[in-house]
């Protein structure tokens, strides 16, 4: 019997197979994924093999480069030339010709040192800062590279290198400073080769001897000499080691000679890294971080013509255009600058003449000084000098921040007050002894001067008036204005009235002061200070160029009125008369007093900052470190004389021009002239005082002030167009003082105060305080609009001018003298509470208190 076959079931299974085949789709995908994985594995193996091959090639390439250049000595390929080329065109409309003024190149200021002679902490300072895993990696720190890659990806550019000390050595010896993948790969290959061929100590020794430290110092030993005057590295202190370790990142920027503040900040970073890595204690860190840098008296690299200007150009090339000094010394660039050769030579010749300066101190130390001249229209530096006997890469005092004293008053007080529109040069200011909380300023001569115009306050350099004025406009307003001009103040510590007198926490530099004053000379417009016009390569291809940056920092009227005020300073009777020469000149003196017992009458710093229509110059003089043996005795007249000598000679070949009033600026209206014949007479029959004076015309009204013997200050008792007033509000056996302030009816501008007329009321029982009550007033005074005539405590008007009124029950009777017009409205010119006398007898003031920064700015300078 045959076996049954499965054929009958076949037709039934086919549909199931078809269904299953459709369901096998995912299995097919799984099969493809398996193939993809296998392919990836194979590709990865191939990639590893290729990478290994490339790695071997790179390593071999590094060894090949190292072998070929192991004894390579880099020499200057081509010097960089620096030219003076003033901005503008000549008479034919062509660019002014350029004159070569200097040549810079990599010199021989390099000294080698054996690693055994390098202190352990000095090594640690560099390892902590530049390559903390130096002793662990094989020339390349992969962790650091990974971190750098992440940073570069985030910033979408090569901003962080992640280079080890070994890589830096490779780059400095064999490569350029460009940031490209190819250069980085070559650098890494050489670093691997170096790490293979040399010990860690040998690599560190080569690095310390090769690295550039700025100021033309190559190698750690040369740097120690330049910055600290020490040839034995074991003599270096921890703070000095940290300062040196801070330099390789940006030698020009962190040089303690040119940027002591930035150097100190960077030093603090290095010290923190050393502490975090266990190389120094917290106490050592704090002590080293607090030290202030003082440049050595020896160890500079020599003098040469235009050294101060050339050094400034090198710094600007790095700060503004990112071209490092090391590159400038080797690439053969051509740098065209703003220098005016006549100005620069005149500065250097003047500074070489000791007769312009105070005699040397008993220990032979010279008083120092610096000067900067800027073009008002462009901001270009015409000339500068960093100090007397300045040496290349020396300590440049054009950057040094010092207390500016009274030369800061125009920046923080007078200009912002004028810019508010509420004050004019003829506004009356209060120069009486006044306390502002715990701050009690005083004048240099220890005298007060009552109410004075802004003209007088600036010319005589009074102190009380600007402090009073700053209290009115607000310290914040003054600080904001100063910051806008580039004289940046400390936002926390300078929030006080001492800034009115230049009592600053951090001080300002001659560069900053010159830049600020250019705005006064340029209709309120300020240009960025610069020395470089353009940079080309040796073939003339432009590498970088200055792009003008101009901003309006004040109203044109403010700048013009400030110029009128500052012109008065150099006129007869002004504090800056020694700066005057045969051109229009405006400027301000400044000095800061000593707080050393027994010599308080002398100064720490003296200044003159001034300008002609063409140029602005700032001159500072003082000792780098002030103590009981080193201080200024010559006053600000010395800096004014330097200004005059340099500017008169430097501008001798230029046509004389005048200060020009900007368009749409109103002429300054002079207030009424003063009155000098006020008389006050007691009339016994009518029991009243008659006050009379001569009329100044029909466009003038008058404010009459009175002070009794028991009153602290005079009060305005009436404003009238008449020239005779009868006062019936008098007391028996009392003494009264009267004076008059004329007021221009068209502008409400007050004139100078009159003479003071004094009258003594005899004992009379019919007068108040004499036995009977005061008679009823026969005539009431005409009150100022908006104020009650009998308000005993009037509030200031919106303009800030107090409008005094009569005392309760007072009777003021205008006389029948000549009627010169209708009563004017209150003056919009802010006026302080009147003092006892318009020109009182000298009043001694209490001794000065220390300012917040222990500086005591003086007036009269």
Secondary structure in CASP SS format (residue, H / E / C, confidence):
PFRMAT SS
TARGET T0000
AUTHOR 0000-0000-0000
METHOD secondary structure of the structure
MODEL  1
X C 1.00
X C 1.00
X C 1.00
X C 1.00
X C 1.00
X C 1.00
X H 1.00
X H 1.00
X H 1.00
X H 1.00
X H 1.00
X H 1.00
X H 1.00
X H 1.00
X H 1.00
X H 1.00
X H 1.00
X H 1.00
X H 1.00
X H 1.00
X H 1.00
X H 1.00
X H 1.00
X C 1.00
X H 1.00
X H 1.00
X H 1.00
X H 1.00
X H 1.00
X H 1.00
X H 1.00
X H 1.00
X H 1.00
X H 1.00
X H 1.00
X H 1.00
X H 1.00
X H 1.00
X H 1.00
X H 1.00
X H 1.00
X H 1.00
X H 1.00
X H 1.00
X H 1.00
X H 1.00
X H 1.00
X H 1.00
X H 1.00
X H 1.00
X H 1.00
X H 1.00
X H 1.00
X H 1.00
X H 1.00
X H 1.00
X H 1.00
X H 1.00
X H 1.00
X H 1.00
X H 1.00
X H 1.00
X H 1.00
X H 1.00
X H 1.00
X H 1.00
X H 1.00
X H 1.00
X H 1.00
X C 1.00
X C 1.00
X C 1.00
X C 1.00
X C 1.00
X C 1.00
X C 1.00
X C 1.00
X E 1.00
X C 1.00
X E 1.00
X E 1.00
X E 1.00
X E 1.00
X E 1.00
X C 1.00
X C 1.00
X C 1.00
X C 1.00
X E 1.00
X C 1.00
X C 1.00
X C 1.00
X C 1.00
X C 1.00
X E 1.00
X C 1.00
X C 1.00
X C 1.00
X E 1.00
X E 1.00
X E 1.00
X E 1.00
X E 1.00
X E 1.00
X C 1.00
X C 1.00
X C 1.00
X C 1.00
X C 1.00
X E 1.00
X C 1.00
X C 1.00
X C 1.00
X C 1.00
X H 1.00
X H 1.00
X H 1.00
X C 1.00
X C 1.00
X H 1.00
X H 1.00
X H 1.00
X H 1.00
X H 1.00
X H 1.00
X H 1.00
X H 1.00
X H 1.00
X H 1.00
X H 1.00
X C 1.00
X C 1.00
X C 1.00
X C 1.00
X C 1.00
X C 1.00
X C 1.00
X C 1.00
X C 1.00
X C 1.00
X C 1.00
X H 1.00
X H 1.00
X H 1.00
X H 1.00
X H 1.00
X H 1.00
X H 1.00
X H 1.00
X H 1.00
X H 1.00
X H 1.00
X H 1.00
X H 1.00
X H 1.00
X C 1.00
X C 1.00
X C 1.00
X C 1.00
X C 1.00
X C 1.00
X C 1.00
X C 1.00
X C 1.00
X H 1.00
X H 1.00
X H 1.00
X H 1.00
X H 1.00
X H 1.00
X H 1.00
X H 1.00
X H 1.00
X H 1.00
X C 1.00
X C 1.00
X C 1.00
X C 1.00
X C 1.00
X C 1.00
X H 1.00
X H 1.00
X H 1.00
X H 1.00
X H 1.00
X H 1.00
X H 1.00
X H 1.00
X H 1.00
X H 1.00
X H 1.00
X H 1.00
X H 1.00
X H 1.00
X H 1.00
X H 1.00
X H 1.00
X C 1.00
X C 1.00
X H 1.00
X H 1.00
X H 1.00
X H 1.00
X H 1.00
X H 1.00
X H 1.00
X H 1.00
X H 1.00
X H 1.00
X H 1.00
X C 1.00
X E 1.00
X C 1.00
X C 1.00
X C 1.00
X C 1.00
X C 1.00
X E 1.00
X C 1.00
X H 1.00
X H 1.00
X H 1.00
X H 1.00
X H 1.00
X H 1.00
X H 1.00
X H 1.00
X H 1.00
X C 1.00
X C 1.00
X C 1.00
X C 1.00
X H 1.00
X H 1.00
X H 1.00
X C 1.00
X C 1.00
X H 1.00
X H 1.00
X H 1.00
X H 1.00
X H 1.00
X H 1.00
X H 1.00
X H 1.00
X C 1.00
X C 1.00
X C 1.00
X C 1.00
X C 1.00
X C 1.00
X C 1.00
X C 1.00
X C 1.00
X C 1.00
X C 1.00
X C 1.00
X C 1.00
X C 1.00
X H 1.00
X H 1.00
X H 1.00
X H 1.00
X H 1.00
X H 1.00
X H 1.00
X H 1.00
X H 1.00
X H 1.00
X H 1.00
X H 1.00
X H 1.00
X H 1.00
X H 1.00
X H 1.00
X H 1.00
X C 1.00
X C 1.00
X C 1.00
X C 1.00
X C 1.00
X H 1.00
X H 1.00
X H 1.00
X H 1.00
X H 1.00
X H 1.00
X H 1.00
X H 1.00
X H 1.00
X C 1.00
X C 1.00
X C 1.00
X C 1.00
X C 1.00
X C 1.00
X C 1.00
X C 1.00
X C 1.00
X C 1.00
X C 1.00
X C 1.00
X C 1.00
X C 1.00
X C 1.00
X C 1.00
X H 1.00
X H 1.00
X H 1.00
X H 1.00
X H 1.00
X H 1.00
X H 1.00
X H 1.00
X H 1.00
X H 1.00
X H 1.00
X H 1.00
X H 1.00
X H 1.00
X H 1.00
X C 1.00
X C 1.00
X C 1.00
X H 1.00
X H 1.00
X H 1.00
X H 1.00
X C 1.00
X C 1.00
X E 1.00
X C 1.00
X C 1.00
X E 1.00
X E 1.00
X E 1.00
X E 1.00
X C 1.00
X C 1.00
X C 1.00
X H 1.00
X H 1.00
X H 1.00
X H 1.00
X H 1.00
X H 1.00
X H 1.00
X H 1.00
X H 1.00
X H 1.00
X H 1.00
X C 1.00
X C 1.00
X H 1.00
X H 1.00
X H 1.00
X C 1.00
X C 1.00
X C 1.00
X C 1.00
X C 1.00
X C 1.00
X C 1.00
X C 1.00
X C 1.00
X C 1.00
X C 1.00
X E 1.00
X E 1.00
X E 1.00
X E 1.00
X E 1.00
X E 1.00
X E 1.00
X E 1.00
X C 1.00
X C 1.00
X C 1.00
X C 1.00
X E 1.00
X E 1.00
X E 1.00
X E 1.00
X E 1.00
X E 1.00
X C 1.00
X C 1.00
X C 1.00
X C 1.00
X C 1.00
X C 1.00
X C 1.00
X C 1.00
X C 1.00
X C 1.00
X C 1.00
X C 1.00
X C 1.00
X C 1.00
X C 1.00
X C 1.00
X E 1.00
X C 1.00
X C 1.00
X H 1.00
X H 1.00
X H 1.00
X H 1.00
X H 1.00
X H 1.00
X H 1.00
X H 1.00
X H 1.00
X H 1.00
X H 1.00
X H 1.00
X H 1.00
X H 1.00
X H 1.00
X C 1.00
X C 1.00
X C 1.00
X C 1.00
X C 1.00
X C 1.00
X C 1.00
X C 1.00
X E 1.00
X E 1.00
X E 1.00
X E 1.00
X C 1.00
X C 1.00
X C 1.00
X E 1.00
X E 1.00
X C 1.00
X C 1.00
X E 1.00
X E 1.00
X C 1.00
X C 1.00
X C 1.00
X C 1.00
X C 1.00
X C 1.00
X C 1.00
X C 1.00
X C 1.00
X E 1.00
X E 1.00
X E 1.00
X E 1.00
X H 1.00
X H 1.00
X H 1.00
X H 1.00
X H 1.00
X H 1.00
X H 1.00
X C 1.00
X C 1.00
X C 1.00
X H 1.00
X H 1.00
X H 1.00
X H 1.00
X H 1.00
X H 1.00
X H 1.00
X H 1.00
X H 1.00
X H 1.00
X C 1.00
X H 1.00
X H 1.00
X H 1.00
X H 1.00
X H 1.00
X H 1.00
X H 1.00
X H 1.00
X H 1.00
X H 1.00
X C 1.00
X C 1.00
X C 1.00
X C 1.00
X C 1.00
X C 1.00
X C 1.00
X C 1.00
X C 1.00
X C 1.00
X C 1.00
X C 1.00
X H 1.00
X H 1.00
X H 1.00
X H 1.00
X H 1.00
X C 1.00
X C 1.00
X C 1.00
X C 1.00
X C 1.00
X C 1.00
X E 1.00
X C 1.00
X H 1.00
X H 1.00
X H 1.00
X H 1.00
X H 1.00
X H 1.00
X H 1.00
X H 1.00
X H 1.00
X H 1.00
X H 1.00
X H 1.00
X C 1.00
X C 1.00
X C 1.00
X E 1.00
X E 1.00
X E 1.00
X C 1.00
X C 1.00
X E 1.00
X C 1.00
X E 1.00
X E 1.00
X E 1.00
X E 1.00
X E 1.00
X C 1.00
X C 1.00
X C 1.00
X C 1.00
X C 1.00
X E 1.00
X E 1.00
X E 1.00
X E 1.00
X C 1.00
X C 1.00
X C 1.00
X C 1.00
X E 1.00
X E 1.00
X E 1.00
X C 1.00
X C 1.00
X C 1.00
X H 1.00
X H 1.00
X H 1.00
X H 1.00
X H 1.00
X H 1.00
X H 1.00
X H 1.00
X H 1.00
X H 1.00
X H 1.00
X H 1.00
X H 1.00
X H 1.00
X C 1.00
X C 1.00
X C 1.00
X C 1.00
X C 1.00
X C 1.00
X C 1.00
X H 1.00
X H 1.00
X H 1.00
X C 1.00
X C 1.00
X C 1.00
X C 1.00
X C 1.00
X C 1.00
X E 1.00
X E 1.00
X E 1.00
X E 1.00
X E 1.00
X E 1.00
X E 1.00
X E 1.00
X C 1.00
X C 1.00
X C 1.00
X C 1.00
X C 1.00
X C 1.00
X C 1.00
X C 1.00
X C 1.00
X E 1.00
X E 1.00
X E 1.00
X E 1.00
X E 1.00
X E 1.00
X E 1.00
X E 1.00
X E 1.00
X C 1.00
X C 1.00
X C 1.00
X E 1.00
X E 1.00
X E 1.00
X E 1.00
X E 1.00
X E 1.00
X E 1.00
X E 1.00
X C 1.00
X C 1.00
X C 1.00
X C 1.00
X E 1.00
X C 1.00
X C 1.00
X E 1.00
X C 1.00
X E 1.00
X C 1.00
X C 1.00
X C 1.00
X C 1.00
X H 1.00
X H 1.00
X H 1.00
X H 1.00
X H 1.00
X H 1.00
X H 1.00
X H 1.00
X H 1.00
X H 1.00
X H 1.00
X H 1.00
X H 1.00
X H 1.00
X C 1.00
X C 1.00
X C 1.00
X C 1.00
X C 1.00
X C 1.00
X C 1.00
X C 1.00
X C 1.00
X C 1.00
X C 1.00
X C 1.00
X C 1.00
X C 1.00
X C 1.00
X C 1.00
X C 1.00
X C 1.00
X C 1.00
X C 1.00
X C 1.00
X C 1.00
X C 1.00
X C 1.00
X C 1.00
X C 1.00
X C 1.00
X C 1.00
X E 1.00
X E 1.00
X E 1.00
X E 1.00
X E 1.00
X C 1.00
X C 1.00
X C 1.00
X C 1.00
X E 1.00
X E 1.00
X E 1.00
X E 1.00
X E 1.00
X C 1.00
X C 1.00
X C 1.00
X C 1.00
X C 1.00
X C 1.00
X C 1.00
X E 1.00
X E 1.00
X E 1.00
X E 1.00
X E 1.00
X E 1.00
X E 1.00
X E 1.00
X E 1.00
X C 1.00
X C 1.00
X C 1.00
X C 1.00
X C 1.00
X C 1.00
X E 1.00
X E 1.00
X E 1.00
X E 1.00
X E 1.00
X E 1.00
X C 1.00
X C 1.00
X C 1.00
X E 1.00
X E 1.00
X E 1.00
X E 1.00
X C 1.00
X C 1.00
X C 1.00
X E 1.00
X C 1.00
X C 1.00
X C 1.00
X E 1.00
X E 1.00
X E 1.00
X E 1.00
X E 1.00
X E 1.00
X E 1.00
X E 1.00
X E 1.00
X E 1.00
X C 1.00
X C 1.00
X C 1.00
X C 1.00
X C 1.00
X E 1.00
X E 1.00
X E 1.00
X E 1.00
X C 1.00
X C 1.00
X C 1.00
X E 1.00
X E 1.00
X E 1.00
X E 1.00
X C 1.00
X C 1.00
X C 1.00
X C 1.00
X C 1.00
X C 1.00
X C 1.00
X E 1.00
X C 1.00
X C 1.00
X C 1.00
X C 1.00
X C 1.00
X C 1.00
X C 1.00
X C 1.00
X C 1.00
X C 1.00
X C 1.00
X C 1.00
X C 1.00
X C 1.00
X C 1.00
X C 1.00
X C 1.00
X C 1.00
X C 1.00
X C 1.00
X C 1.00
X C 1.00
X C 1.00
X C 1.00
X C 1.00
X C 1.00
X C 1.00
X C 1.00
X C 1.00
X C 1.00
X C 1.00
X C 1.00
X C 1.00
X C 1.00
X C 1.00
X C 1.00
X C 1.00
X C 1.00
X C 1.00
X C 1.00
X C 1.00
X C 1.00
X C 1.00
X E 1.00
X E 1.00
X E 1.00
X C 1.00
X C 1.00
X C 1.00
X C 1.00
X C 1.00
X C 1.00
X C 1.00
X C 1.00
X C 1.00
X C 1.00
X C 1.00
X C 1.00
X C 1.00
X C 1.00
X C 1.00
X C 1.00
X C 1.00
X C 1.00
X C 1.00
X C 1.00
X C 1.00
X C 1.00
X C 1.00
X C 1.00
X C 1.00
X C 1.00
X C 1.00
X C 1.00
X C 1.00
X C 1.00
X C 1.00
X C 1.00
X C 1.00
X C 1.00
X C 1.00
X C 1.00
X C 1.00
X C 1.00
X C 1.00
X C 1.00
X C 1.00
X E 1.00
X E 1.00
X C 1.00
X C 1.00
X C 1.00
X C 1.00
END
